[in-house]
Amino acid sequence: MLYSGSKLRNTLLKSLSVFFLLAGAYHIIGLFAKVNAEPIWRNGLFVGINLFCFYGLLKRPIYFVYLFGILLLQQVYSHGGDALTLWSTHKQIDWLSLDVVIYMSLVFVLLVMDARSKE
């Protein structure tokens, strides 16, 4: 079955939304067990952010692309910084941070394309 650009983009965005549920589940676990070096409140914050992103990718209100762009900048700063620090200190690749930055960038490009197709 061939997809048109908008149908394929819609399918991709809906499929990619599942990763935000998984990230939310990770942060829920972080409320009760030590899963990272972050404080409990930060895991709680990202439970809400991930659930909002899941909703945003499914419903795609026009303002969501702007909020997601801000989140992308924060994630590039946070995870990108972690990846650079690990590489510069231990010459190791932080695969999780690299995946987050690539994934978030891909989702943002798809959201921008989707928003422009609706203008």
C-alpha positions, 0 to 999 in steps of 0.5 A: 500500500502506498502512502501519500506524504501526509498519510505517511507523516501521520502514521509516523507521528502516531507510531512515534508517540508510543516512545513518549509513553515508554519514556513516561513509564521510565520516569514513573519508575524513577519516582519510586526507584533510582533510575538516573541521577536526577531528583525525584521531582524532575522525573515527575515533571517528565512524566507530565511532559511525556504524557503531553507529548503523547497527546500532542503527537496524536492530536497535534494542536497548532501550538504544540509544534512551538512547545515541542521546539522548546522541549527539543532545545532543552533536550539537545542541551541536556542530553547533548551535553551529557553525550559530549561530557561522556565522550570528552571524559571517557571516550564513550558514546552515550547511546541513550542521549544520542538516540534522544537527540536524533529522535526528538529532532526527527519528530520536530521535523515531522511536526513542522512539515505537518503544520506547514501542510495544514496552512 
